[in-house]
Amino acid sequence: MSLSNYAFEIENAILSSPLVIHHDFKVTIASPSTGYIEARVVFEDGSILALFEFLRLMEDSVIREKYRYHYMSQNSKMIFRYDNAAHHKEISTFPDHKHSGEKIIESFPPQIKIVLTEIE
């Protein structure tokens, strides 16, 4: 799979969500094997998903080296966030984790369809 094809799948998943009313989607190919995706998705209730993925193409696989899915209310209060920032070493899935309110929860890197389903 190419970085462009992977990005197309992400944007297609966003467009398929019945609650999405607007989105900004940007793909930057930094080199033949690296790139990143940035998106801002607005839902019917005014909530927002800010998405970032830094990608590396290894053979025929796209690897998400860094990611952040930050879901917030219309007044910018965090509802949840998945990321792999290298903190919370106490979590068994380190560096992958989920922020839910004040809690830090073990998690694996989420797929965009799973995040959208959670929002819906």
Buried (B, 14 or more C-beta within 10 A) or exposed (E): EEBEEBBEBBBEBBEEBEEBEEBEBEBEBEEEBBBBBBBBBBBEEEBBBBBBBBBBBEEEEBEBEBBBBBBBEEEEEEBBBBBBEEEBEEBEBEBBBBBBEEEBBEBEBBBBBBBBEBBE
